[in-house]
Amino acid sequence: MIIKKGRKILADNVIMRKSVVGHLIGLRFFRKLKDNEAMLFVFKKPLKSTVDMFFVFYAIDIIFLDERKKIIDLKKNMPPFSFFIMKKKCRYMIEMRKGSIRKNMLSLNDTLSF
């Protein structure tokens, strides 16, 4: 479960990706995420994450978090077959259905828990 500070539930069905293979596979060929779903990427240490949407056939929102689970960057409506390079190091990355950032009123420096 992913919760925004203040007890707002963002996703109650979370798919975790902790391994290198899991990071590489991500949402490739994965069905479209539902409103209550998210994919959580956990990195062993903070790093500059690169996100590619190759073989992901729908747009998503991406939330980048530091080691304290504070939002350090947001990417809305990331289109299929596109590429994004983080400017800051992140420890966690959350991929959610397109429109989730706006719907949940997420902004930089918000803190999440999971």
N, C-alpha and C positions, 0 to 999 in steps of 0.2 A: 504494500500500500504506500502511495506517495501522498504526503500531506503538506499543504502550505501552512506556514505559521498562522495560527488562529483557527486551526482545525478544519480547514477546507480540504476535502478529499479530492485530489486531482485524478487519481487512478487507483482502483482497488484490485486490478489484475495486472501484475507487473512481471514481465519476462526479463530475467537477468542475463546479462552477457558479461562474464568475468574473464574468460580465456581469450587468447590471441585469435583462435579459430572463431570463437563466438563474435569477437569484434569484427573480424573480416566478413563474416556471413551477415550479421546485422539483420536488416529487413529484406535482403535480397530474396526475391521470389516469394515473399511472405504476403499473406492476405492482408487486406486493408485493416488497420487498427480500428477497434471500436472506441466509442466515447470513454469507456471506463478502463481502457488499456494503455499501457506504456511499455517501452523497452528501455531498460536501465543498463547503461554501460558503466562498469566499474574498472578503473585503471589502477594498477599497483602503486603508481606515483603520479603526481601531476605532470601532464604533458600537453604539448600543442597538438590537439586532435585534428585530424583531417577527416572530413565526411564526404563520401561520394555516394551518389544515389543511382549508381549503375545497377540495372535490373530491379529497381524499386519503381513500380508503375503508378505511383500516386504521390501527391505532395504531402509533406509533414511539417510539424513545428519541432524545433530542437532547442533544448534548454541545457546550458553549460554551467556546471557548478564547481566551486573550489572545494578544498578539503573540509571546510566547515559547512558544506552544503548550501552555500550562499550563491545566488545566481550572478554569474559574471558576464554572461552574454546570452542573447536570444536570437534565434534565426526563425523568422516566420515564413510559412508557405514555401519551404524548400522544394523546388520542382524536381520531377523525375529526371534522371540522367544528367544531373548537375553535380557540381563539386564545390566544396567550401573548406577554407583553411582557417582555423582559429588564430586569433592574434594573441590570446593569453593562454596560459596553461590551465587545464581543467583536470579535476580528479574524477568527476562523474559527468555523464551526458545522458539526457533523457530525450527519447524520441516519442512524440505523441501525434495524435490525429491533427490534421490541419485545422487551425482555428482555436486550438486549445490554449494558446498563450493569451489571446484576446478574451476568450470565454472565461478564463480563470483569473483575469486581470493580473498576470504575472509581469514583474518588472525587475530591472537590475537591483541587486542587493536584497531581494526577498530571500528568505530562508525556507528551505524545504526539509522534510524529514521522511525517512523510509526505513 
